[in-house]
Amino acid sequence: MADREMKFHKILVGVDDSHDAQLAFYYAVRYAAENDADLYIVSVLESDEMNVYQALDDDYIHGERSQLEKHILDFKQQALDAGVKNVTTLVAEGDAGKTIVKDVIPHVQPDLLMIGSYDKPGIARRFGSQAAYMSKYAPCSVLVIR
């Protein structure tokens, strides 16, 4: 087995506008381009970040989703410009960690999930993170970028 070269062929990367997610995206694009891997880019519209009035307003939710769908196309173009041949984008809704593990991964069936993680200050670090959840429950290899 040591003689066999291990390569990932299907990479799933979670993106948003945070620094750590941008870094994970950079690594995913670079790996996919260098290894001729398919790249799947996912962003999750987190409904728990909306107030009750926004969540009940269909126009607001559709507007937010539409903006996210347009924004994720920028990520796709960056990946294509960097030499990734096969790029697919997905927008999901819900809790980011749970949605990626329970909905997106079974649909995409990636070899590798790349996600960003930052160290939370103070007491927040005791409650875990989306990256910790995905690392624990994802049924594929997970690379956490910091």
Residue pairs with C-beta under 8 A, 6 or more apart in sequence:
7 35
7 37
8 31
8 35
8 37
8 110
8 111
8 112
8 141
9 35
9 37
9 38
9 111
10 37
10 38
10 40
10 108
10 109
10 110
10 111
10 112
11 28
11 31
11 32
11 37
11 38
11 39
11 40
11 110
11 111
11 112
11 114
12 40
12 42
12 100
12 104
12 105
12 108
12 110
12 112
12 113
12 114
12 140
13 24
13 25
13 28
13 29
13 39
13 40
13 41
13 42
13 113
13 114
13 115
14 21
14 24
14 42
14 43
14 44
14 96
14 100
14 113
14 114
14 115
14 116
14 134
15 21
15 22
15 24
15 25
15 41
15 42
15 43
15 72
15 75
16 43
16 44
18 116
18 118
19 116
19 118
20 116
20 117
20 118
20 145
20 146
21 115
21 116
22 116
23 116
23 145
23 146
24 114
24 115
24 116
24 143
24 145
25 41
25 75
25 78
25 114
25 116
27 114
27 143
27 145
28 39
28 41
28 114
29 39
29 78
29 79
29 82
29 84
30 82
31 37
31 114
32 38
32 39
32 79
32 84
33 79
33 82
33 83
33 84
36 85
37 84
38 86
38 87
38 88
39 79
39 84
39 86
39 87
39 88
40 87
40 88
40 89
40 90
40 108
40 110
41 72
41 75
41 76
41 79
41 87
41 88
41 89
41 90
42 89
42 90
42 91
42 92
42 100
42 104
42 108
43 68
43 71
43 72
43 75
43 89
43 90
43 91
43 92
44 91
44 92
44 93
44 94
44 95
44 96
44 99
44 100
45 61
45 64
45 65
45 68
45 91
45 92
45 93
45 94
46 93
46 94
46 95
46 96
47 55
47 61
47 93
47 94
48 95
50 60
50 61
50 64
54 60
54 61
55 61
65 91
65 93
68 91
69 89
69 91
72 89
72 90
72 91
73 89
75 89
76 87
76 89
79 87
80 87
88 108
90 104
90 107
90 108
92 99
92 100
92 103
92 104
93 99
94 103
95 130
96 130
97 130
97 131
97 133
97 134
97 137
98 133
100 113
100 134
100 138
101 133
101 134
101 137
101 138
101 139
105 113
105 138
105 139
105 140
109 140
110 140
111 140
111 141
112 140
112 141
112 142
112 143
113 134
113 138
113 140
113 141
113 142
113 143
114 142
114 143
114 145
115 130
115 131
115 134
115 135
115 142
115 143
115 144
115 145
116 131
116 144
116 145
116 146
117 129
117 131
117 132
117 144
117 145
117 146
118 146
119 125
119 146
120 129
131 144
134 142
135 142
135 144
